[in-house]
Amino acid sequence: MSDHGTVTVVPSVHFSPTHCRRVRERIRAVEPDLVAVELDESRFERLEAATGPDLAELSRELSPPAAATYSAVRAFQRTVVRLAGLDPEYTDMEAAIETAAERDLDVALIDDPVAETLRELARRVGPLTIPRSMLRAQSMGPDAYADLLALLEQPVAEISHGDDVRPAIDHLRRLFPEVAAGLIDRRDRSMARRLHALRREGHDVVAVVGAGHHNGVERRLATLEGERNAAERTESVPIRTPARTVTRIPIE
């Protein structure tokens, strides 16, 4: 490590075999001393224990409107995955962790705890969220739908930057601004703060994040680098040593 480290952000499509290969290649090419992934401790522990997400338990933590909205967002994600012809059985996060194990590197868990994210979602979402989203959908012009269709028609292998998925993120913001604030913007800020803390400690980090988080994380990293008092902030970043045998990992 040096006195001031670096962060290389690798934007990825979670379920894309092409991006899994890119993640492996990027980590091997950069040769960091730490690999950061878009996971929290509970999801990493479920990976190590080879257990899937307890959706029933998560649903109990949400109000009915928040649970309905969370289900809608998951359905939207699965629809995009299916339309793109991707296999949800292997992800970029798993590829990143396996490559870290291969290179004898530790893994930094930079995402917010999933329970905390769901509590924030429940706070923002109310009984009127779904009706409002339906009204927003009805008021959307043809250009918005054209942008989304263009994204779905774009080969996943060609996605290499956050700009490539902006139509989908913009579509989510139009329909569910409350969800975008909790699931995207808030987590972008958190992940950027943790990555900044790691580079202030002198780590050279390769951070693998979903392409939808790429622009937000990069923008906030640049802001933090320019703030004088950023070095005085303390941020706890869980660091784990991955198992040599990595099992299937859930993406939520």
Phi, psi and chi 1 to 4 in degrees:
 res  aa     phi    psi   chi1   chi2   chi3   chi4
   1 MET       -  151.4  -65.6 -167.4  -59.7      -
   2 SER  -106.3 -176.7   60.2      -      -      -
   3 ASP   -67.1  -29.8  -67.7  -23.9      -      -
   4 HIS  -139.9  120.4 -170.0   83.1      -      -
   5 GLY   -86.0 -170.4      -      -      -      -
   6 THR  -131.4  157.6   60.9      -      -      -
   7 VAL  -127.1  122.2  175.2      -      -      -
   8 THR  -108.0  111.1  -59.0      -      -      -
   9 VAL   -90.0  126.0 -179.5      -      -      -
  10 VAL  -109.1  105.4 -179.1      -      -      -
  11 PRO   -77.4  138.1   28.5  -32.2      -      -
  12 SER  -144.2  159.9 -174.5      -      -      -
  13 VAL  -101.8  118.3  176.0      -      -      -
  14 HIS   -49.6  -43.0  -70.0  -44.4      -      -
  15 PHE  -102.6   12.5  -56.1  100.2      -      -
  16 SER   -90.4  122.4  165.2      -      -      -
  17 PRO   -59.7  -35.5  -23.7   34.1      -      -
  18 THR   -61.2  -43.3  -62.8      -      -      -
  19 HIS   -73.3  -30.6  -72.7   84.4      -      -
  20 CYS   -59.7  -42.7  -71.5      -      -      -
  21 ARG   -65.1  -41.4  -71.2 -167.2  -63.7  -89.6
  22 ARG   -62.9  -39.2  -71.0 -178.9 -174.5  172.8
  23 VAL   -60.7  -47.6  164.0      -      -      -
  24 ARG   -59.6  -46.7  -68.0  179.7 -176.9  -83.1
  25 GLU   -64.3  -39.1  -68.5  167.0   -0.9      -
  26 ARG   -68.0  -42.3 -167.1   64.4  173.5  148.5
  27 ILE   -62.9  -44.1  -67.2  171.5      -      -
  28 ARG   -65.9  -35.6  -69.4  165.9  179.7  163.4
  29 ALA   -73.9  -41.3      -      -      -      -
  30 VAL   -75.8  -33.1  173.8      -      -      -
  31 GLU    54.5   60.8  -63.7 -174.8  -15.6      -
  32 PRO   -75.4  174.1   33.6  -37.4      -      -
  33 ASP  -101.2    0.7   54.9   69.7      -      -
  34 LEU  -156.4  140.4 -161.3   60.9      -      -
  35 VAL  -112.2  126.5  173.2      -      -      -
  36 ALA  -105.2  140.6      -      -      -      -
  37 VAL  -131.7  155.4  -67.9      -      -      -
  38 GLU   -81.7   66.1 -175.1 -170.4  -42.5      -
  39 LEU  -141.2  159.3  -65.6  172.1      -      -
  40 ASP  -109.8 -179.1   68.1  -32.0      -      -
  41 GLU   -64.1  -41.2  -69.0  178.8  -89.0      -
  42 SER   -65.6  -40.7   66.2      -      -      -
  43 ARG   -69.5  -36.2  -78.2  177.4  -73.1  169.2
  44 PHE   -65.7  -40.7 -177.2   82.8      -      -
  45 GLU   -66.0  -37.0  -72.0  169.3    1.1      -
  46 ARG   -65.3  -34.1  -71.9 -157.8  -60.1  -90.8
  47 LEU   -62.3  -48.0  179.5  154.7      -      -
  48 GLU   -64.2  -33.4  -61.5  -73.1   75.4      -
  49 ALA   -88.4   -1.4      -      -      -      -
  50 ALA    59.9   39.0      -      -      -      -
  51 THR  -116.9  146.8   58.7      -      -      -
  52 GLY   -84.0  177.0      -      -      -      -
  53 PRO   -70.9  138.3   25.8  -33.9      -      -
  54 ASP   -87.9   86.2 -170.6  -18.8      -      -
  55 LEU   -65.1  -33.4  -63.1 -179.1      -      -
  56 ALA   -64.1  -41.7      -      -      -      -
  57 GLU   -65.3  -42.1  179.7 -179.6  -17.8      -
  58 LEU   -63.7  -38.6  -64.2  179.0      -      -
  59 SER   -64.3  -33.2  -62.7      -      -      -
  60 ARG   -67.6  -20.9  -73.9 -166.0  -65.7  -89.1
  61 GLU   -82.9   -9.2  -62.7 -176.8   14.5      -
  62 LEU  -108.7  151.6  -61.3  176.8      -      -
  63 SER   -70.9  159.0   64.3      -      -      -
  64 PRO   -53.6  -44.1  -28.7   36.4      -      -
  65 PRO   -63.0  -40.6  -23.2   34.9      -      -
  66 ALA   -67.0  -38.8      -      -      -      -
  67 ALA   -63.3  -40.5      -      -      -      -
  68 ALA   -65.7  -40.6      -      -      -      -
  69 THR   -68.4  -41.7  -55.7      -      -      -
  70 TYR   -60.8  -41.4 -178.3   64.9      -      -
  71 SER   -64.1  -38.6  -62.7      -      -      -
  72 ALA   -64.7  -40.9      -      -      -      -
  73 VAL   -67.2  -41.5  172.0      -      -      -
  74 ARG   -62.5  -40.0  -77.3  179.2   59.1   84.5
  75 ALA   -64.9  -38.5      -      -      -      -
  76 PHE   -62.7  -43.9  176.6   77.1      -      -
  77 GLN   -62.8  -44.7 -178.7 -167.6   47.4      -
  78 ARG   -66.0  -35.4  -69.7  177.7 -179.9  179.8
  79 THR   -63.6  -44.9  -62.3      -      -      -
  80 VAL   -61.5  -41.6  172.0      -      -      -
  81 VAL   -61.4  -46.1  169.5      -      -      -
  82 ARG   -66.5  -43.0  -73.0 -164.1  -62.0  -89.8
  83 LEU   -62.4  -30.6  -72.6  173.0      -      -
  84 ALA   -82.6   -4.5      -      -      -      -
  85 GLY    70.8   32.8      -      -      -      -
  86 LEU   -97.6  160.0  -57.7  179.8      -      -
  87 ASP  -103.7  114.4  178.6    6.3      -      -
  88 PRO   -77.5    7.9   30.0  -35.6      -      -
  89 GLU   -85.8  -10.0  -67.2  -58.6  -43.8      -
  90 TYR  -144.5  133.6 -170.8   80.6      -      -
  91 THR  -126.0  166.0   72.7      -      -      -
  92 ASP   -63.5  -32.8   51.0   -8.9      -      -
  93 MET   -65.5  -40.1  -62.2  -61.9  133.8      -
  94 GLU   -64.7  -42.1 -176.0  173.2   -7.5      -
  95 ALA   -61.5  -40.4      -      -      -      -
  96 ALA   -64.6  -43.1      -      -      -      -
  97 ILE   -69.6  -41.0  -65.8  169.8      -      -
  98 GLU   -62.1  -39.8  -74.0 -178.9  -16.0      -
  99 THR   -69.5  -36.4  -50.8      -      -      -
 100 ALA   -61.1  -44.4      -      -      -      -
 101 ALA   -61.8  -41.5      -      -      -      -
 102 GLU   -60.3  -36.0  165.5 -160.4  -51.9      -
 103 ARG   -95.5    8.0  -47.1  -67.6  -75.0 -173.2
 104 ASP    58.9   42.8  -69.9  -38.1      -      -
 105 LEU  -111.3  147.4  -58.5  175.4      -      -
 106 ASP   -81.9  164.9  -75.8  -18.2      -      -
 107 VAL  -118.9  130.1  171.9      -      -      -
 108 ALA   -96.5  132.4      -      -      -      -
 109 LEU  -100.8  104.4  -50.6  175.9      -      -
 110 ILE  -103.3   -2.9   59.8  171.6      -      -
 111 ASP   -85.9  159.7 -156.9   -1.9      -      -
 112 ASP   -67.8  152.4  -74.9  -22.5      -      -
 113 PRO   -56.6  136.7  -24.9   34.2      -      -
 114 VAL   -62.2  -35.6   64.6      -      -      -
 115 ALA   -64.1  -37.9      -      -      -      -
 116 GLU   -66.1  -41.4 -179.1 -180.0  -50.3      -
 117 THR   -63.2  -41.1  -61.8      -      -      -
 118 LEU   -69.2  -35.4  -67.4  178.5      -      -
 119 ARG   -63.8  -40.8  -77.0 -165.4  -62.5  -89.9
 120 GLU   -64.3  -39.9 -178.9   66.1   17.1      -
 121 LEU   -62.3  -44.5 -179.6   64.1      -      -
 122 ALA   -62.4  -34.6      -      -      -      -
 123 ARG   -68.0  -36.3 -174.6 -177.3   71.2   81.1
 124 ARG   -85.0  -26.8  -67.0  176.2 -179.9  -87.0
 125 VAL   -99.0  135.3  172.2      -      -      -
 126 GLY  -131.3 -174.1      -      -      -      -
 127 PRO   -60.5  -24.2  -21.8   32.8      -      -
 128 LEU   -91.6   -0.9  -63.5  178.8      -      -
 129 THR   -61.5  -50.0  -61.0      -      -      -
 130 ILE   -64.5  -48.9  -63.1  -65.3      -      -
 131 PRO   -57.2  -40.7  -25.1   34.3      -      -
 132 ARG   -64.1  -39.0  -75.3  172.3  177.9  167.1
 133 SER   -65.4  -35.4   70.1      -      -      -
 134 MET   -66.3  -39.7  -64.5  175.1   66.9      -
 135 LEU   -65.6  -39.6  -69.6  174.2      -      -
 136 ARG   -63.9  -40.2  -67.4  175.7 -172.4  128.5
 137 ALA   -62.6  -39.7      -      -      -      -
 138 GLN   -67.8  -27.6  -66.9  173.6    2.2      -
 139 SER   -91.0   -3.8   64.4      -      -      -
 140 MET   -71.3  140.9  -73.2  172.5   57.6      -
 141 GLY   -83.5  171.6      -      -      -      -
 142 PRO   -64.5  -26.9   22.2  -33.0      -      -
 143 ASP   -63.6  -39.5  -69.6  -16.0      -      -
 144 ALA   -63.8  -43.8      -      -      -      -
 145 TYR   -66.9  -36.1  -74.4  107.3      -      -
 146 ALA   -63.6  -40.1      -      -      -      -
 147 ASP   -62.1  -42.8  -72.9  -16.0      -      -
 148 LEU   -66.9  -42.6 -177.0   61.2      -      -
 149 LEU   -63.2  -36.2  -71.1  173.7      -      -
 150 ALA   -63.8  -37.9      -      -      -      -
 151 LEU   -65.2  -44.3  173.6   66.4      -      -
 152 LEU   -65.2  -27.6  -65.4  177.0      -      -
 153 GLU   -83.4  -16.1  -67.1  172.2   -3.2      -
 154 GLN   -73.5  130.1  179.0 -176.7   10.4      -
 155 PRO   -57.9  132.4  -24.2   34.5      -      -
 156 VAL   -58.0  -34.7  171.2      -      -      -
 157 ALA   -61.8  -21.6      -      -      -      -
 158 GLU   -85.1   -9.3  -65.7 -178.9    3.3      -
 159 ILE   -75.7  118.2  -64.8  175.2      -      -
 160 SER  -136.5    2.8   59.9      -      -      -
 161 HIS  -153.7  157.7 -166.1  -81.8      -      -
 162 GLY   -59.1  -30.1      -      -      -      -
 163 ASP   -61.6  -27.8  -71.3  -16.4      -      -
 164 ASP   -68.9  -23.1  -63.6  -31.0      -      -
 165 VAL  -111.0    9.8  -63.5      -      -      -
 166 ARG   -57.7  -37.9  -81.8 -171.4   61.3 -173.4
 167 PRO   -56.8  -41.1  -27.0   36.2      -      -
 168 ALA   -68.3  -41.6      -      -      -      -
 169 ILE   -65.8  -41.9  -59.2  -59.1      -      -
 170 ASP   -62.9  -38.2  -69.9  -15.1      -      -
 171 HIS   -63.2  -43.4 -171.4   71.0      -      -
 172 LEU   -62.3  -40.8  177.1   63.5      -      -
 173 ARG   -63.9  -37.9  -69.4 -170.8 -170.6  -76.0
 174 ARG   -67.0  -42.3  -67.7 -173.3 -171.2  101.4
 175 LEU   -82.3  -42.9  -66.1 -176.9      -      -
 176 PHE  -131.8   70.1  -62.0  102.2      -      -
 177 PRO   -60.7  -31.4   20.6  -32.6      -      -
 178 GLU   -66.3  -39.5  -52.1   90.8  -18.0      -
 179 VAL   -69.7  -42.1  173.8      -      -      -
 180 ALA   -60.6  -39.0      -      -      -      -
 181 ALA   -64.4  -38.1      -      -      -      -
 182 GLY   -85.6  -40.1      -      -      -      -
 183 LEU   -90.7  -20.6  -66.0 -174.2      -      -
 184 ILE  -114.6  -65.0  -60.9  176.5      -      -
 185 ASP   -61.0  -47.4  -60.2  -24.2      -      -
 186 ARG   -62.2  -42.6 -171.7  173.2 -174.8  -88.8
 187 ARG   -71.8  -33.9  -68.0  167.1   64.6 -151.2
 188 ASP   -56.2  -46.8  -73.0   -6.9      -      -
 189 ARG   -62.4  -44.1  -69.5 -168.7  -66.2  -89.2
 190 SER   -64.8  -46.4  -63.6      -      -      -
 191 MET   -64.8  -38.1  -71.0 -168.3  -75.5      -
 192 ALA   -65.0  -41.2      -      -      -      -
 193 ARG   -61.5  -42.1  -74.7 -162.0  -53.1  -89.7
 194 ARG   -70.0  -39.1  -66.4 -178.6 -178.0  112.4
 195 LEU   -65.4  -39.3  -71.5  171.1      -      -
 196 HIS   -63.9  -40.3 -178.4   65.1      -      -
 197 ALA   -61.4  -39.8      -      -      -      -
 198 LEU   -65.5  -42.8  -67.9  172.4      -      -
 199 ARG   -71.8  -29.1   72.0  179.5  173.8 -172.3
 200 ARG   -67.1  -25.5  -66.1  -64.3  -58.7 -174.3
 201 GLU   -82.2   -3.6  -67.3  173.3    0.4      -
 202 GLY    98.5    6.2      -      -      -      -
 203 HIS   -77.9  141.7  -68.6  -72.9      -      -
 204 ASP   -96.9  114.9  -68.3  -36.8      -      -
 205 VAL  -118.5  136.7 -175.8      -      -      -
 206 VAL  -103.4  120.4  165.5      -      -      -
 207 ALA  -110.6  121.3      -      -      -      -
 208 VAL  -100.2  116.4 -178.3      -      -      -
 209 VAL  -133.1  158.6  -58.5      -      -      -
 210 GLY   -61.0  146.4      -      -      -      -
 211 ALA   -57.8  -29.1      -      -      -      -
 212 GLY   -68.0  -18.1      -      -      -      -
 213 HIS   -96.7  -10.2  -67.7  -72.1      -      -
 214 HIS   -55.8  -56.3 -177.8 -153.1      -      -
 215 ASN   -62.6  -43.5  -71.9   -7.1      -      -
 216 GLY   -64.6  -42.3      -      -      -      -
 217 VAL   -66.8  -45.3  169.0      -      -      -
 218 GLU   -61.4  -43.4  -71.4  -86.3   25.0      -
 219 ARG   -62.9  -42.8 -176.6  169.0   58.4 -109.1
 220 ARG   -73.8  -31.7  -72.5  170.4  174.6   82.7
 221 LEU   -62.1  -41.9  -82.3  171.9      -      -
 222 ALA   -64.3  -38.9      -      -      -      -
 223 THR   -65.2  -44.9  -60.7      -      -      -
 224 LEU   -63.2  -37.4  -71.9  168.8      -      -
 225 GLU   -63.0  -30.9 -174.9   67.8    7.2      -
 226 GLY   -88.3   -5.9      -      -      -      -
 227 GLU   -87.9  130.7  -68.6 -178.7   -1.5      -
 228 ARG   -65.5  -38.6  -69.3 -175.9  178.0 -179.8
 229 ASN   -89.3    5.2   61.3  -12.0      -      -
 230 ALA   -62.4  -33.7      -      -      -      -
 231 ALA   -68.7  -21.7      -      -      -      -
 232 GLU   -83.9  -12.5  -59.2  173.7    1.4      -
 233 ARG   -78.5  141.4  -59.2  174.1 -176.5  173.5
 234 THR  -105.9  136.2   57.7      -      -      -
 235 GLU  -139.3  123.6 -169.0   73.8   34.2      -
 236 SER   -84.1  125.8  176.6      -      -      -
 237 VAL  -123.0  112.4 -174.8      -      -      -
 238 PRO   -63.7  133.0  -19.2   31.4      -      -
 239 ILE  -119.3  130.3  -53.7  -67.9      -      -
 240 ARG  -130.1  151.3  -62.9  -69.7 -176.2  -89.8
 241 THR   -96.5  117.6  -60.3      -      -      -
 242 PRO   -71.7  152.1   26.5  -33.9      -      -
 243 ALA   -71.2  152.6      -      -      -      -
 244 ARG   -69.0  -33.3  -74.7  -65.7  176.4  172.6
 245 THR  -102.1  112.7  -59.2      -      -      -
 246 VAL  -103.9  132.3 -177.5      -      -      -
 247 THR   -99.5 -178.1   56.9      -      -      -
 248 ARG   -63.8  143.2  -60.7  -57.9 -178.7 -155.0
 249 ILE  -120.8  132.4  180.0  170.6      -      -
 250 PRO   -81.8  142.9   29.3  -34.3      -      -
 251 ILE  -111.4  126.4  -64.6  -68.2      -      -
 252 GLU  -117.4      -  -65.8  156.5  -13.1      -
